[in-house]
Amino acid sequence: MPRPILATIHLGALRANLARARAAAARRKLWAVIKANAYGHGIERAVQAFDAADGLALLDLAEAQRARAAGWSKAILLLEGFFDPADLDLVQALRLETVVHGEAQLRMLEQAQIGSPIRIHIKLNSGMNRLGFRPQELPAVRERLAALAGVQVEGLVMHFANADRTHPGPVAVDDQMQALAAPWTCDGDGRCLANSAALLFQPQVGGDAVRAGIALYGSSPMEGLSRDSLGLAAGMTLSSQIIAVQRLAVGEAVGYGSRFVTQRPSRIGVVACGYADGYPRGAKDGTPVLVAGQRVGLAGRVSMDMITVDLTDAPQADLGSEVELWGSRLSIDEVAAGADTVGYELMCALADRVPVQEKD
């Protein structure tokens, strides 16, 4: 019998989340972001679930190859662009669109032998200060690209530092929007500005295209707002079972470091899931876990292969009881909050050793 841990990917939920994003995008082009193996959900599953998107956005050529092999025939955008001149051969062969964010990429294009057309999206650094050209550099960049045969500038891409915050600090969305004050012309879709947070919470952003990411997988892009309140559904459920139960007296400790010490006679359940499966090692005592349909709390430090939970107030829970670590009944965002992280990290950390099944 296999170890009782399983990740279930809910294709119907992913499709519903895409429809939610489509409604928010209105008439704008919708890119479905599937980087990091579709946030842990699988490139091939994302191709199925997001077939109604206008395009897919991802990071590397290997994932682009997988998407094409899975039957995706529409647009694919490389969000960080290419990293070596040799990459441009595959960009052309796979019919990819690509971001250009720096001088090195510009030079590679200028020195390349371009056969089939390459569609370019210029990355604007509007205050995030990771990738992109400063606003004052854009005219010269545009001029250099316009001089290249086989290069077509599709649009301008930017990213917001604080679209998910009500008090953004020094880099507010509206401040970043000032970088777009200068006139912009291009051959294609124009300005692709909004990520999930901007799409759902910053209607003033506008633009001609959007890049929906975390919202497609059923996680809220804003702390303090639940996925349910946003009309999103869980794309992934991580489940397991209770594999042992310990009965402890007052004052006994649980797990590495003896972090959790019982304050009453207690029943402690051992769950077949640990940080080697993708559960966050930094989760605190009390982080919610659903056992036999009831919320209980994490009790003790997460170890490689197991977590321990306090079953004292869940008398129906016992050996073999079903456990939901996160999913449709227990939001991944709640679990992430218990580890001082975000749902993105938990999804992306799902380990290869965890079996995966699909449900529609």
Secondary structure, DSSP 8 states (H G I E B T S, - for coil): ---S-EEEEEHHHHHHHHHHHHHHHTTSEEEEE-HHHHHTT-HHHHHHHTTTSSEEEES-HHHHHHHHHTT--SEEEETT--SSTTHHHHHHHTT-EEEE-SHHHHHHHHHS---S-EEEEEEB-SS--SSSB-GGGHHHHHHHHHTSTTEEEEEEE---SSTT-SS-TTS-HHHHHGGG-S----SSSEEEEE-HHHHHH-GGG--SEEEE-GGGGT--SSTTS-TGGGT---SEEEEEEEEEEEEE-TT-EESGGG-EE-SSSEEEEEES--TTTT--TT--TT-EEEETTEEEEE-S---SS-EEEE-TT-TT--TT-EEEEESSSS-HHHHHHHTTS-HHHHHHT--TTS-EEEE-
